[in-house]
């Protein structure tokens, strides 16, 4: 039976040679793998979106965030967790808000009926992912009754083995009513390879930025932390 250790216990076990209860007294046990939590903290973007009835500094955004671990040389991610903002290419419902001309809901709206609608964002403004509706899923297309859209849902946990690298991906779109939707930004970030010496105390806050179509760009802030280990 595998045993889940806290990150503090994992750090002691690996770096100090502490003998984990229930293991051989002749050697310290190394974890089978670690549990790394990715918190997606903030989002901001810059763009010039001048659709009819819309200001140039406002966009209607939907998209996806994901995180997973990848073995050295592997072509695919071992485990991938996605967090989805609004419905991908949501076109088939009325997303008006409070009778305004906007066809989107504000980022921090509490209206559950509009949780699948694109979020309204302003160019250059910082937003918190915890303040908006996200659904946790294994793919950007799957949000249903078993994957509800809720707030404070901005974390993904991964099983990470020694030698793995982490892959963080994101893609955000601007929904346009008079033309095809534009890519605000799209990026992939790789971190690692991670080892038995770096994984137990892993704690990193950083950001990733990338561009999109029509000179748009966005920045995603995130935090990585090892929260446990399995032996």
C-alpha positions as CSV (number, residue, x, y, z in Angstrom):
1,X,0.0,0.0,0.0
2,X,1.4,3.4,-0.9
3,X,1.5,6.1,1.7
4,X,1.0,9.8,1.2
5,X,3.4,12.1,3.0
6,X,3.2,15.8,3.4
7,X,5.8,17.9,1.6
8,X,7.5,18.6,4.9
9,X,7.9,14.9,5.6
10,X,9.0,14.2,2.1
11,X,11.7,16.9,2.4
12,X,13.0,15.4,5.7
13,X,13.0,11.8,4.2
14,X,14.9,12.7,1.1
15,X,17.4,15.4,2.2
16,X,18.2,14.1,5.7
17,X,17.9,10.4,5.2
18,X,15.1,10.0,7.7
19,X,13.8,6.5,7.9
20,X,10.1,6.5,7.0
21,X,8.0,4.3,9.4
22,X,7.2,0.9,8.0
23,X,10.3,0.8,5.7
24,X,13.6,-1.0,6.0
25,X,15.8,0.3,8.7
26,X,18.8,-0.3,6.4
27,X,18.1,2.5,3.9
28,X,15.9,5.6,3.6
29,X,12.9,5.2,1.3
30,X,12.6,7.4,-1.7
31,X,9.1,8.4,-2.7
32,X,7.6,6.8,-5.7
33,X,6.4,10.1,-6.9
34,X,5.5,13.6,-5.7
35,X,2.3,15.6,-5.7
36,X,2.9,19.1,-7.2
37,X,0.1,21.7,-7.1
38,X,-0.1,24.4,-9.7
39,X,-2.0,27.5,-8.8
40,X,-3.0,29.8,-11.6
41,X,-3.1,33.2,-9.9
42,X,-3.6,36.0,-12.4
43,X,-4.3,37.0,-16.0
44,X,-3.8,40.2,-17.9
45,X,-3.8,41.0,-21.7
46,X,-3.2,43.8,-24.1
47,X,-5.1,44.2,-27.4
48,X,-6.9,46.6,-29.7
49,X,-10.3,45.1,-30.4
50,X,-12.5,47.6,-32.2
51,X,-15.7,45.7,-33.1
52,X,-19.0,47.5,-33.7
53,X,-20.7,48.4,-30.4
54,X,-17.5,47.6,-28.5
55,X,-14.7,49.7,-27.1
56,X,-11.3,49.0,-28.4
57,X,-10.0,48.2,-25.0
58,X,-12.4,45.4,-24.1
59,X,-12.6,41.8,-25.2
60,X,-14.8,38.8,-24.6
61,X,-12.5,36.0,-23.5
62,X,-12.7,32.3,-23.3
63,X,-9.9,29.8,-23.0
64,X,-8.1,27.1,-21.2
65,X,-5.2,26.5,-18.7
66,X,-3.6,23.1,-18.2
67,X,-0.7,21.5,-16.3
68,X,0.8,18.1,-16.5
69,X,4.0,16.1,-16.0
70,X,6.1,14.5,-18.8
71,X,8.8,11.8,-18.6
72,X,12.2,12.6,-20.3
73,X,11.9,12.1,-24.0
74,X,8.2,11.3,-23.9
75,X,6.0,12.7,-26.6
76,X,2.8,13.0,-24.4
77,X,2.0,14.4,-21.0
78,X,1.5,11.7,-18.4
79,X,-1.3,13.4,-16.6
80,X,-3.0,16.6,-17.8
81,X,-5.4,18.7,-15.8
82,X,-7.3,21.5,-17.5
83,X,-9.1,24.5,-16.2
84,X,-11.6,26.0,-18.6
85,X,-12.8,29.6,-18.8
86,X,-16.3,29.9,-20.3
87,X,-17.3,27.4,-23.0
88,X,-15.0,26.9,-26.0
89,X,-16.4,28.7,-29.0
90,X,-19.7,29.4,-27.1
91,X,-22.0,30.7,-29.9
92,X,-25.4,29.2,-29.3
93,X,-26.9,31.1,-26.4
94,X,-27.7,34.6,-25.2
95,X,-24.9,35.9,-23.0
96,X,-26.3,39.4,-22.4
97,X,-25.7,40.8,-18.9
98,X,-28.1,43.0,-17.1
99,X,-29.7,44.2,-20.3
100,X,-26.5,45.9,-21.5
101,X,-25.2,45.8,-25.1
102,X,-22.3,43.6,-23.9
103,X,-22.6,40.0,-25.1
104,X,-20.4,38.9,-22.2
105,X,-20.4,38.7,-18.4
106,X,-17.9,40.6,-16.3
107,X,-14.9,38.6,-15.1
108,X,-16.1,38.5,-11.5
109,X,-19.8,38.0,-12.2
110,X,-21.7,35.8,-9.7
111,X,-24.4,34.9,-12.1
112,X,-24.2,31.1,-12.5
113,X,-26.5,31.2,-15.5
114,X,-23.8,33.1,-17.4
115,X,-20.9,30.9,-16.2
116,X,-20.3,29.5,-19.6
117,X,-20.3,32.9,-21.3
118,X,-17.1,34.6,-22.4
119,X,-15.7,36.9,-19.7
120,X,-15.3,40.6,-20.2
121,X,-11.8,41.9,-19.8
122,X,-10.1,45.3,-20.3
123,X,-6.7,45.7,-21.9
124,X,-4.0,46.1,-19.3
125,X,-6.1,45.1,-16.3
126,X,-5.0,42.4,-14.0
127,X,-7.6,39.7,-13.1
128,X,-7.6,36.8,-10.6
129,X,-8.5,33.4,-11.7
130,X,-10.0,32.6,-8.3
131,X,-12.6,35.4,-8.9
132,X,-14.2,33.9,-12.0
133,X,-15.9,30.6,-12.9
134,X,-13.6,27.8,-14.0
135,X,-14.3,24.1,-14.6
136,X,-11.7,21.4,-13.8
137,X,-11.5,18.8,-16.5
138,X,-9.1,16.6,-18.5
139,X,-9.7,18.6,-21.8
140,X,-10.6,22.1,-22.9
141,X,-13.9,20.8,-24.4
142,X,-15.4,19.0,-21.4
143,X,-17.4,21.0,-19.0
144,X,-20.7,19.4,-17.9
145,X,-22.6,18.4,-14.8
146,X,-19.7,16.4,-13.6
147,X,-17.3,19.3,-14.2
148,X,-19.2,22.3,-12.8
149,X,-18.0,25.9,-13.3
150,X,-17.2,27.3,-9.9
151,X,-15.1,30.0,-8.3
152,X,-11.9,29.5,-6.3
153,X,-11.2,26.6,-8.7
154,X,-7.8,27.6,-9.9
155,X,-5.5,24.7,-8.9
156,X,-4.3,21.6,-10.6
157,X,-2.5,18.7,-8.9
158,X,0.0,16.5,-10.8
159,X,1.9,13.3,-10.1
160,X,5.5,14.1,-10.7
161,X,8.3,11.5,-10.9
162,X,12.0,12.2,-10.4
163,X,13.4,13.2,-13.8
164,X,10.0,14.6,-15.1
165,X,9.5,18.0,-16.5
166,X,6.4,20.0,-15.9
167,X,4.3,21.4,-18.8
168,X,2.1,24.4,-18.3
169,X,-0.1,25.4,-21.3
170,X,-2.6,28.1,-21.9
171,X,-4.7,29.5,-24.8
172,X,-7.1,32.4,-24.7
173,X,-9.5,33.5,-27.4
174,X,-11.4,36.7,-28.1
175,X,-14.9,36.0,-29.2
176,X,-15.9,38.3,-32.1
177,X,-19.5,38.6,-33.2
178,X,-18.7,40.2,-36.6
179,X,-15.7,38.0,-37.6
180,X,-13.8,34.9,-36.7
181,X,-12.6,34.6,-33.1
182,X,-9.0,35.8,-32.5
183,X,-6.2,34.1,-30.5
184,X,-5.3,36.5,-27.7
185,X,-2.3,34.3,-26.7
186,X,-1.1,30.8,-26.7
187,X,1.9,29.3,-24.9
188,X,3.6,26.2,-23.5
189,X,6.1,26.4,-20.6
190,X,8.4,23.5,-19.6
191,X,10.1,23.3,-16.2
192,X,12.6,20.6,-15.3
193,X,14.0,18.1,-15.3
194,X,13.1,17.8,-11.6
195,X,15.1,15.5,-9.3
196,X,14.8,13.9,-5.9
197,X,16.8,16.9,-4.5
198,X,14.7,19.6,-6.1
199,X,11.2,18.1,-5.8
200,X,10.7,17.9,-2.0
201,X,11.1,21.6,-1.5
202,X,9.8,22.9,-4.8
203,X,8.1,26.3,-4.5
204,X,8.1,28.7,-7.4
205,X,6.1,31.8,-8.3
206,X,6.5,33.1,-11.9
207,X,4.7,34.3,-15.0
208,X,4.5,33.3,-18.6
209,X,3.8,35.7,-21.5
210,X,3.1,35.2,-25.1
211,X,1.5,36.9,-28.1
212,X,-1.4,36.2,-30.4
213,X,-3.1,37.6,-33.4
214,X,-3.4,41.3,-34.2
215,X,-0.6,42.3,-31.9
216,X,-2.4,41.0,-28.8
217,X,-0.6,39.4,-25.9
218,X,-1.3,38.1,-22.4
219,X,0.4,37.1,-19.2
220,X,-0.5,34.2,-16.9
221,X,0.8,34.3,-13.3
222,X,1.3,30.9,-11.5
223,X,2.7,29.2,-8.4
224,X,4.2,25.7,-8.2
225,X,4.5,23.8,-4.9
226,X,5.2,20.3,-3.8
227,X,2.4,19.4,-1.4
228,X,3.1,15.7,-0.8
229,X,4.8,12.5,-1.8
230,X,3.7,8.9,-2.3
231,X,5.9,6.0,-1.3
